[in-house]
Amino acid sequence: MSDHHVVHVEFSAQDREAATKFYSDLFGWKFQQFPEMDYATFDTGKEVGGGLNPVSDTYPAGAVVVYIGSDDIDADLAKAESLGAKILQPKTEIPNTGWFGFFADPTGNMIGLLSYIEQEF
């Protein structure tokens, strides 16, 4: 059974490379660039890592998305919806990584659910 802890955090970034340098210099985080996706991941050296999204309508400047670990994204999305959430993105594959889904809680916060390949939460 999933314990639903925070596993990933994403920040929006107008300039991914500048944000990468800032957080690397400030906190010593290690980054991996995915220029084909205009995305970068970061490793904090602890359990929770994250990524940098380009600023868009989905990820406006200042947006922070928290991802909760899930071993059954479909069930968690259904339960969230039954409790008043709106499904924003059904379970979707991240090639060679795992799956994610998004919902908006009843107050409008976008929350991600994340399941990695061969990793339990």
LINLIN-V644596 format. One record per backbone hydrogen bond with DSSP energy under -1.0 kcal/mol. NH is the residue of the N-H (numbers start at 0). CO is the residue of the C=O. If there is no record, write none. Layout:
nh={NH;NH}
co={CO;CO}
This chain:
nh={6;7;8;9;10;11;12;18;19;20;21;22;23;24;25;26;27;28;29;31;33;36;38;39;40;41;42;48;49;50;51;52;55;62;64;66;67;68;69;75;76;77;78;79;80;81;82;83;84;85;87;88;91;93;96;97;98;99;100;101;102;103;104;107;110;111;112;113;114;116;118}
co={66;66;48;64;50;62;52;14;15;16;17;18;19;20;21;22;23;22;42;40;38;33;33;51;31;49;29;6;41;8;39;10;58;59;9;7;111;4;113;71;72;73;74;75;76;77;78;80;79;103;101;101;99;97;93;93;114;91;112;88;110;85;108;104;102;65;100;67;98;96;115}
